[in-house]
Amino acid sequence: MKASIGTIWITGLVITFMLIFTGYLAVTISYSSAIKEKNYMLSIIEQKHGITRKDGSAVKSRLQNNKNVYYAFGTLETLNLFLRGSAYHQQGSCGEGVGDASGKDSSMSAEWYGVKNIYKNKNAISISGEKALVDVEYEKVQNNQKYYYCFARIKVDPSLNTSIPTPAYYRIRLFYALNLPIVDSLVFTIDGRTSIVEKPSVCEIKELYPNRDNDCKQ
């Protein structure tokens, strides 16, 4: 009887250790992948001078047997294509009080947006004439809604007129999870911020720049 109890105890200990090790390994791999995705997303935002919306253009390429190639997408379109290509599927809630914990740079009061869908269509890109279209669905963050990622624009000097582009930086939040067979998925968040964008593009999403909707140029 004692031997049987001892065997059960040892077996339980081994299983517990295996679960802890497997969970640690899964979180490490997911976290490492999320870090790479976050850093690349930040670099895209910086290269495009902020969060922008713009359809791509289709041109013929001799390098691809005269097939169409696509270029000049906006930031959100580029981010969505990147995440699709990375097989990113995790969703999460941005929650309340998203932003810098210190609150010293007004990010706590910044308007956050969540991207709702990056897999609306099976094909990442659809063509309409000479335009290459990428689905972009976003909204102001809702506490009870889950998103693929969230972003906000924080002005360096909040006193400046909001109707014109001003120096700013951007924050993003995306998600990674621990998935084990006998444990409910645990979703974690990872945040990042860009360097200051000195001259944000006038091609901002219209909620942030309502008067710039008709003169978007890149």
C-alpha positions as CSV (number, residue, x, y, z in Angstrom):
1,M,0.0,0.0,0.0
2,K,2.8,2.4,1.0
3,A,4.7,1.5,-2.2
4,S,1.6,2.2,-4.3
5,I,1.0,5.6,-2.6
6,G,4.7,6.4,-3.1
7,T,4.5,5.6,-6.8
8,I,1.4,7.7,-7.3
9,W,3.1,10.6,-5.5
10,I,6.2,10.4,-7.6
11,T,4.1,10.1,-10.8
12,G,2.1,13.2,-9.8
13,L,5.4,15.0,-9.1
14,V,6.8,14.1,-12.5
15,I,3.6,15.2,-14.3
16,T,3.6,18.5,-12.4
17,F,7.2,19.1,-13.3
18,M,6.5,18.3,-17.0
19,L,3.6,20.7,-17.0
20,I,5.7,23.5,-15.5
21,F,8.5,22.9,-17.9
22,T,6.2,22.7,-20.9
23,G,4.4,25.8,-19.8
24,Y,7.7,27.7,-19.4
25,L,8.9,26.5,-22.8
26,A,5.6,27.5,-24.5
27,V,5.6,31.0,-22.9
28,T,9.3,31.5,-23.8
29,I,8.7,30.7,-27.4
30,S,5.5,32.8,-27.7
31,Y,7.2,35.7,-25.9
32,S,10.2,35.6,-28.2
33,S,8.0,35.5,-31.3
34,A,5.9,38.4,-29.9
35,I,9.0,40.5,-29.2
36,K,10.1,40.1,-32.8
37,E,6.7,41.0,-34.2
38,K,6.4,44.0,-31.9
39,N,9.9,45.4,-32.8
40,Y,9.2,44.9,-36.5
41,M,5.8,46.7,-36.2
42,L,7.5,49.6,-34.5
43,S,10.0,49.9,-37.3
44,I,7.2,49.9,-39.9
45,I,5.4,52.8,-38.1
46,E,8.7,54.8,-37.9
47,Q,9.5,54.2,-41.5
48,K,6.1,55.4,-42.6
49,H,6.2,58.4,-40.3
50,G,3.2,57.4,-38.2
51,I,-0.1,55.5,-38.5
52,T,-1.5,55.9,-42.0
53,R,-4.2,54.4,-44.2
54,K,-3.5,54.0,-47.9
55,D,-4.4,51.5,-50.6
56,G,-1.5,49.9,-52.5
57,S,-0.8,50.2,-56.2
58,A,-0.5,47.4,-58.7
59,V,2.3,47.6,-61.3
60,K,3.7,45.1,-63.8
61,S,7.0,43.6,-63.0
62,R,9.3,42.1,-65.7
63,L,11.1,40.3,-62.8
64,Q,8.0,38.3,-62.2
65,N,7.0,37.5,-65.8
66,N,4.9,40.6,-66.1
67,K,2.8,39.8,-63.0
68,N,1.5,42.4,-60.7
69,V,3.5,43.6,-57.7
70,Y,2.1,45.8,-55.0
71,Y,3.7,48.8,-53.2
72,A,3.0,52.0,-51.2
73,F,0.6,50.6,-48.7
74,G,-0.3,52.6,-45.6
75,T,0.9,51.7,-42.2
76,L,-2.1,49.7,-41.1
77,E,-2.3,47.8,-44.3
78,T,1.4,47.0,-44.0
79,L,1.0,45.9,-40.4
80,N,-1.9,43.6,-41.2
81,L,-0.1,42.0,-44.1
82,F,3.0,41.4,-41.9
83,L,0.9,39.8,-39.1
84,R,-0.9,37.6,-41.6
85,G,2.4,36.5,-43.1
86,S,3.7,35.8,-39.5
87,A,0.6,33.6,-38.9
88,Y,-0.3,35.8,-35.9
89,H,-3.8,34.9,-34.6
90,Q,-3.8,35.9,-30.9
91,Q,-6.4,38.3,-29.7
92,G,-6.8,40.1,-26.4
93,S,-8.3,43.0,-24.5
94,C,-6.5,46.3,-24.3
95,G,-8.1,46.9,-21.0
96,E,-8.5,50.1,-19.0
97,G,-5.8,52.6,-18.5
98,V,-3.7,51.5,-21.5
99,G,-0.5,53.5,-21.9
100,D,2.5,54.6,-20.0
101,A,2.3,53.6,-16.4
102,S,3.7,57.0,-15.2
103,G,1.0,59.0,-17.1
104,K,3.6,61.8,-17.4
105,D,3.3,62.0,-21.2
106,S,-0.5,62.1,-21.4
107,S,-0.6,58.6,-23.0
108,M,-3.1,57.6,-20.3
109,S,-5.6,60.0,-21.8
110,A,-4.7,59.2,-25.4
111,E,-7.3,57.7,-27.7
112,W,-6.5,54.0,-28.3
113,Y,-7.7,52.1,-31.3
114,G,-8.0,48.3,-31.7
115,V,-7.7,46.4,-35.0
116,K,-10.6,44.0,-35.1
117,N,-9.9,41.8,-38.0
118,I,-6.9,40.9,-40.1
119,Y,-8.3,37.7,-41.6
120,K,-11.6,38.9,-43.1
121,N,-10.9,37.4,-46.5
122,K,-8.9,34.3,-47.4
123,N,-6.8,36.4,-49.8
124,A,-4.7,39.0,-48.0
125,I,-4.9,41.4,-51.0
126,S,-7.8,42.1,-53.3
127,I,-7.6,44.1,-56.5
128,S,-9.9,46.9,-57.7
129,G,-8.6,48.4,-60.9
130,E,-5.1,49.5,-60.3
131,K,-5.5,49.5,-56.5
132,A,-4.4,46.7,-54.2
133,L,-6.8,46.6,-51.2
134,V,-6.1,45.2,-47.7
135,D,-8.8,44.8,-45.1
136,V,-8.5,47.2,-42.2
137,E,-11.1,47.1,-39.4
138,Y,-10.5,49.2,-36.3
139,E,-12.3,51.1,-33.7
140,K,-11.8,53.1,-30.5
141,V,-10.9,50.5,-27.9
142,Q,-13.9,49.0,-26.1
143,N,-13.3,47.3,-22.7
144,N,-15.4,44.2,-23.6
145,Q,-13.9,43.7,-27.1
146,K,-10.9,41.7,-28.2
147,Y,-8.4,42.9,-30.8
148,Y,-5.5,41.6,-32.7
149,Y,-3.5,44.6,-31.7
150,C,-4.0,48.2,-30.4
151,F,-2.3,51.5,-31.0
152,A,-2.3,55.1,-30.0
153,R,-0.6,58.3,-31.0
154,I,0.8,60.5,-28.2
155,K,1.8,64.1,-29.0
156,V,5.1,65.2,-27.5
157,D,3.5,68.6,-26.7
158,P,-0.2,68.2,-25.9
159,S,-0.7,72.0,-26.0
160,L,-0.1,72.1,-29.8
161,N,-3.1,72.3,-32.2
162,T,-4.4,68.8,-32.9
163,S,-5.7,69.8,-36.4
164,I,-2.1,69.7,-37.8
165,P,0.6,67.1,-37.7
166,T,2.9,67.6,-34.7
167,P,5.9,65.6,-33.3
168,A,4.6,62.5,-31.7
169,Y,5.3,58.9,-30.8
170,Y,3.2,55.8,-31.1
171,R,2.4,53.0,-28.8
172,I,1.3,49.5,-29.8
173,R,0.0,46.5,-27.8
174,L,-0.2,42.9,-29.0
175,F,-0.7,39.6,-27.4
176,Y,0.7,36.1,-26.8
177,A,-0.7,33.2,-25.0
178,L,0.1,30.0,-23.0
179,N,-1.9,27.1,-24.4
180,L,-1.9,23.8,-22.5
181,P,-4.3,20.8,-23.0
182,I,-5.7,20.8,-19.5
183,V,-5.3,24.5,-18.7
184,D,-7.4,27.4,-20.0
185,S,-5.4,29.7,-22.3
186,L,-3.7,32.5,-20.5
187,V,-3.3,35.6,-22.6
188,F,-0.4,38.0,-21.9
189,T,0.2,41.5,-23.4
190,I,3.4,43.1,-24.8
191,D,3.8,46.8,-25.3
192,G,6.1,49.0,-27.3
193,R,6.7,52.5,-28.4
194,T,8.3,54.2,-31.3
195,S,10.9,56.9,-31.3
196,I,9.5,60.4,-31.8
197,V,8.2,61.0,-35.3
198,E,9.2,64.6,-36.0
199,K,6.9,65.0,-39.1
200,P,3.9,62.7,-39.0
201,S,2.3,62.1,-42.3
202,V,-0.8,64.0,-43.1
203,C,-2.3,60.7,-44.1
204,E,-3.5,60.0,-40.6
205,I,-6.6,57.9,-39.9
206,K,-9.5,60.2,-40.2
207,E,-10.6,59.9,-36.5
208,L,-7.4,61.5,-35.5
209,Y,-7.3,64.1,-38.3
210,P,-10.9,64.6,-39.5
211,N,-9.9,67.6,-41.8
212,R,-7.2,65.7,-43.6
213,D,-9.4,63.0,-45.1
214,N,-9.3,64.4,-48.6
215,D,-5.7,65.5,-48.9
216,C,-3.9,62.4,-47.9
217,K,-0.5,62.3,-49.6
218,Q,2.6,60.1,-49.2
